[in-house]
């Protein structure tokens, strides 16, 4: 069931108590869908005993960008997504639509020159449309934002977990290279001259955070290889993403300037050790719920924060939140009679208003990326007294930072 324009509030709109930087920027926002092909990739879901075929890995991406639209006359766009899971007969796929504030296929706005690039990676399962409140918001502030549908990891094509374990970081790197190609002088794409790939940030949620941190410099551990190596095409495929691998070290990309990881999965399973975490040197913003029961908090996300000793890093904590600190709020379709409770809970937070979480994420991600990709002096919004929220946090209305903690550590 679709949300109608008359319903008024759209994901990413501001609540009355939204923090200062949650507001949209001065650019109109365009959106386009593009299909990319990563040829010759290892098909770890169709093989055995070290013998795996290759396949052309198709990735659908959604791209939000500054557009030649008057920002205060921004039209609405209808996004098409899916509830359910392709591999679970108890949760059949159910298409639904929801609205955003962007213009489909709008003409790009070249007034800002080549814009910084932000690559967004969803959870398992998820979709490229899981964080539209944030992707639209960033585009309105002068970023080109590309969100990936990770093949075999979306609601509609969900398949075995080994594909996600291996391909998340590979997909991120490929999309960065493709956006660099499409934005080049010889390109006939609408992206030509619109993107500065040398000024890129990664945003990942859950398994997206698992991949993004790896691309950013945190190589996987020997324990991760021992646990997952045979599931991902034999030891050599995942080994190339481990900290000890020369191949991994050669893959690190200086075009990436910062990383935002929402509830990144893996630390409780030993995916990283002290050596891998200490190799993360990029500025990092981690966002977590203190009751995360998927990625873990004390031994999970907070342990990543404590172990990344060579990174200028922040940890934003939603006290009493669980794992869903990144996505859009539950869609209307998940609340209708007959809908799966699990589909609603895939988005919902039991102790927090999801629209408020969205506004707070918009605020802090704007500050963090503004510092590291645009050179804007937003430090007062991040270098907060704490870690517990107190009256007087810059950008927050009185009494409205309760329930938040912010930690900051430097190398």
Order of alpha helices (4+ residues) and beta strands (2+ residues): beta-beta-beta-beta-beta-beta-alpha-beta-alpha-beta-alpha-alpha-alpha-alpha-beta-alpha-beta-alpha-beta-alpha-alpha-beta
